[in-house]
Amino acid sequence: GGGLETRGLRYDVVGQDAAVAPAPHAETIGIRDPGSDRVVHHRHHVVLAEVLANSGRIAESIPWFERAIAAQPEDATLRIAFGRALQRAGNDYDAELQLTRAAELDPTSPAGPFYLGLFYETREPPKLDDAREWYQRAIDTDPESVIAGQARERLAALDPAAVPTGTP
């Protein structure tokens, strides 16, 4: 199998060749526990998808994200992770769909709007008016949250003269 390194630890993906499409059953895939020969099997495709995406193996992560979404279609956090991986892979159309769906699935969380704003800010070409709108939505959703603070920082970077404080 193919190996990857994340957070200073080396993992070996076992159970299939990394260049081959994912096996039909998650239990045929595992991650070798660093420092041992023990293979930890995962039933949730998202674990492997995120490890691959976060280690730069984005193209390999996409089929695993797709399987995870099929199993958990209402998981907004999963859709955010998938959307961000799709954007890194250059698939802006599908990234936008996943991030928009995440914002719709959990309207009480500022995470969906924040990452949609980040998407619009960093896509090529940027859509800065859309980015500002989504950052403001993140702030309005939960003004005291850490994510609202991050949205304020992004807005300040885009428009230093007008830093929003939240909608009363």
C-alpha positions as CSV (number, residue, x, y, z in Angstrom):
1,G,0.0,0.0,0.0
2,G,0.9,3.7,-0.1
3,G,2.3,5.5,2.8
4,L,1.7,9.0,4.1
5,E,2.9,11.3,6.8
6,T,0.8,13.5,8.9
7,R,1.6,15.4,12.1
8,G,5.0,13.8,12.2
9,L,3.7,10.2,12.1
10,R,4.1,7.8,9.3
11,Y,1.0,5.8,8.2
12,D,0.8,3.0,5.7
13,V,-2.5,2.6,3.9
14,V,-2.9,-1.2,3.5
15,G,-5.3,-3.5,1.8
16,Q,-5.1,-2.1,-1.7
17,D,-2.8,-0.3,-4.1
18,A,-3.2,3.4,-3.6
19,A,-3.5,3.9,-7.4
20,V,-6.5,1.6,-7.6
21,A,-10.1,2.8,-7.0
22,P,-11.4,2.2,-3.4
23,A,-12.4,-1.3,-2.6
24,P,-16.2,-1.9,-2.3
25,H,-16.0,-2.5,1.5
26,A,-14.3,-0.2,4.0
27,E,-13.2,-3.1,6.1
28,T,-10.7,-4.0,3.3
29,I,-8.9,-0.8,3.9
30,G,-7.0,0.1,7.1
31,I,-4.3,2.3,8.4
32,R,-1.3,0.7,9.9
33,D,-0.7,1.9,13.4
34,P,2.6,3.8,13.6
35,G,5.2,1.8,15.5
36,S,3.5,-1.6,15.2
37,D,2.3,-4.1,12.7
38,R,-1.3,-3.7,13.9
39,V,-3.8,-2.6,11.2
40,V,-6.6,-0.4,12.4
41,H,-9.7,-1.0,10.2
42,H,-12.2,1.8,9.7
43,R,-15.8,1.5,8.9
44,H,-16.1,5.2,8.2
45,H,-14.8,6.3,4.8
46,V,-14.3,9.8,6.2
47,V,-11.2,8.8,8.2
48,L,-9.3,7.7,5.2
49,A,-10.7,10.6,3.1
50,E,-9.5,13.2,5.6
51,V,-6.1,11.6,6.1
52,L,-5.5,11.4,2.4
53,A,-6.7,15.0,1.8
54,N,-4.7,16.4,4.6
55,S,-1.6,14.7,3.4
56,G,-1.8,16.2,-0.1
57,R,-3.3,13.1,-1.7
58,I,-6.4,15.0,-2.7
59,A,-7.3,13.1,-5.8
60,E,-7.2,9.8,-3.9
61,S,-9.4,11.3,-1.1
62,I,-12.3,12.2,-3.4
63,P,-13.8,8.7,-3.9
64,W,-13.7,8.2,-0.1
65,F,-15.4,11.5,0.6
66,E,-18.1,10.5,-1.9
67,R,-18.7,7.3,-0.1
68,A,-18.8,9.1,3.3
69,I,-21.3,11.6,1.9
70,A,-23.4,8.7,0.6
71,A,-23.5,7.2,4.1
72,Q,-24.0,10.6,5.9
73,P,-25.7,13.0,3.5
74,E,-26.8,15.4,6.3
75,D,-23.4,15.9,7.8
76,A,-22.5,19.5,7.3
77,T,-19.0,19.2,8.7
78,L,-18.2,16.3,6.3
79,R,-19.5,18.4,3.4
80,I,-17.2,21.3,4.5
81,A,-14.2,19.0,4.5
82,F,-15.1,17.6,1.1
83,G,-15.7,21.0,-0.3
84,R,-12.3,22.2,0.8
85,A,-10.6,19.1,-0.7
86,L,-12.5,19.6,-4.0
87,Q,-11.3,23.2,-4.1
88,R,-7.7,22.2,-3.5
89,A,-8.2,19.7,-6.4
90,G,-9.3,22.5,-8.6
91,N,-12.9,21.4,-8.8
92,D,-14.5,24.8,-7.9
93,Y,-18.0,23.9,-9.2
94,D,-18.4,20.8,-7.0
95,A,-16.6,22.6,-4.1
96,E,-19.1,25.4,-4.2
97,L,-22.0,22.9,-4.2
98,Q,-20.7,21.0,-1.2
99,L,-20.0,24.2,0.8
100,T,-23.4,25.7,-0.1
101,R,-25.1,22.4,1.0
102,A,-23.2,22.5,4.3
103,A,-24.4,26.0,5.0
104,E,-28.0,24.9,4.2
105,L,-27.8,21.8,6.4
106,D,-26.7,23.6,9.6
107,P,-28.1,27.1,9.5
108,T,-27.2,27.6,13.2
109,S,-23.5,27.1,12.6
110,P,-21.2,29.8,11.4
111,A,-18.8,27.2,9.9
112,G,-20.7,26.7,6.6
113,P,-21.0,30.4,5.8
114,F,-17.4,31.0,6.9
115,Y,-15.9,28.3,4.6
116,L,-18.2,29.4,1.7
117,G,-16.8,33.0,2.2
118,L,-13.2,31.6,2.2
119,F,-14.0,29.6,-0.9
120,Y,-15.2,32.8,-2.7
121,E,-12.2,34.7,-1.5
122,T,-9.6,32.2,-2.6
123,R,-11.2,30.8,-5.8
124,E,-9.8,31.9,-9.2
125,P,-11.0,34.4,-10.0
126,P,-12.1,35.6,-6.6
127,K,-15.7,36.7,-5.9
128,L,-15.0,39.2,-3.2
129,D,-18.5,40.5,-2.9
130,D,-19.8,37.0,-2.3
131,A,-17.0,36.4,0.1
132,R,-18.0,39.5,2.1
133,E,-21.6,38.4,2.1
134,W,-20.8,34.9,3.5
135,Y,-18.4,36.2,6.1
136,Q,-21.0,38.5,7.3
137,R,-23.5,35.6,7.5
138,A,-21.0,33.7,9.6
139,I,-20.7,36.6,12.0
140,D,-24.5,37.1,12.1
141,T,-25.1,33.4,12.8
142,D,-23.0,33.4,16.0
143,P,-21.3,36.7,16.7
144,E,-19.4,35.5,19.8
145,S,-17.9,32.4,18.1
146,V,-14.3,31.8,17.2
147,I,-15.4,31.4,13.6
148,A,-17.1,34.8,13.7
149,G,-13.8,36.3,14.9
150,Q,-12.1,34.6,11.9
151,A,-14.7,36.0,9.6
152,R,-14.1,39.5,11.0
153,E,-10.4,39.1,10.4
154,R,-11.0,38.0,6.8
155,L,-13.4,40.9,6.2
156,A,-10.8,43.3,7.7
157,A,-8.2,41.9,5.3
158,L,-10.5,42.4,2.4
159,D,-11.8,45.8,3.4
160,P,-9.7,47.4,6.1
161,A,-11.9,50.5,6.3
162,A,-15.1,48.7,7.3
163,V,-14.8,46.0,9.9
164,P,-18.3,44.7,10.9
165,T,-19.2,44.1,14.5
166,G,-22.3,41.9,13.9
167,T,-25.9,42.7,13.2
168,P,-27.8,43.9,16.3
